[in-house]
Amino acid sequence: MNLQEEATSVGYIARSTPKGVELITEIQRLKKEKNAVILAHYYVDGEIQELADYVGDSLGLSQAAEKTEADLIVFCGVHFMGETAKILNPTKKVVVPDFNAGCSLADSVPVAEFAALKAKHPNAVVVSYINCSADIKAMTDIICTSSNAVQIVESIPADREIIFAPDANLGRYVAHKTGRELILWEGACMVHIDISLEKLAVLKQEYPEALLIAHPECKEVILKEADYVGSTTALLKFVETSPKSTFIVATEAGILHKMKQSVPHKHLIPAPANEQNTCACSECPYMKMNTLEKLYNALYYELPEINLPEATRVPAYKALKAMLEVSA
């Protein structure tokens, strides 16, 4: 089995790091040698965030991917994020540490079923959250992120129907904020819907001075309890600028790494997950599939690589570009 076949079969290069190799030093050396850029989402482990050239949310990462002059893009996140980088950079090589690092939200939208919904509403503007596959992006008029979803919807003429997919919780939040009726795809993020309202109530009793801040992918009952709702980046900015010193953070716990760097003097508490979750906090198992060793192998072997057919990439690019123009 050659390397490409190995990467395809298991999703990553399953090679042991050579003896004596210091991962961080070698990653930094390879990055320079290959003119590579490492992009990392706020939800991956802190040790990877420390090595990244850019750490951000989906909007910021899309903007960074579009602007990069690197020859090789290594995207530490989940699969749709690597696809997004490739959509925006067709002539560059894009690799990911683990091809199997997927997304429950992206997986909730089968192409055939989404096509059927579109067929029922042929005149609707399709707004898709960036947390979707390249195939769904290719069926979309304009992409949005949690940072700009309200702005995107408000940019659409009031007399147009809007299909909003795939996150129904974000869609309901946007509908409330804009006063627009949206045709919602009933998808959800496994991490955000697993946050426990009951455990949150106990935590708020324990820390009555704490502000609850939440990502709009959370359930509506959580958002109603929140003192502030915003995208990952907005939550980070909120804890930086708020005069308060204690926060319960209702989103994926990886963001606490960057928050602690920004406000080391403040008390940051991850929102609790339900009993069935093996972690006391809310963690994405897919994001945690990114490891230093896999990052090293992705850089060294330049695999596994993200490739897309032009028939998918071109319409997906138009939808992404429409978002980036509105969000410029």
Buried (B, 14 or more C-beta within 10 A) or exposed (E): EEBEEBBBEBBBBEBEBEEEEEBEEBBBEBBEEBEBBBBBBBBBBBBBBEBBBBBBBBBBBBBBBBEBEBEBBBBBBBBBBBBBBBBBBEEBBBBBBBBEBBBBBBBBBEEEEBEEBBEEEEEBBBBBBBBBBBBBBBBBBBBBBBBBBBBBBBBBEEEEBBBBBBBBBBBBBBBEBBEBEBBBBEBBBBBBBBBBBEBBEEBBEEBEEBBBBBBBBBBEEBBEBBBBBBBBBBBBEBBEEBEBBBBBBBBBBBBBBBBBEEBEEBEBBBBBBEEEBEEEBBBBBBBBBBBBBBBBBBBBBBBBBBEBEEEBBEBBBBBBBBBBEBBE
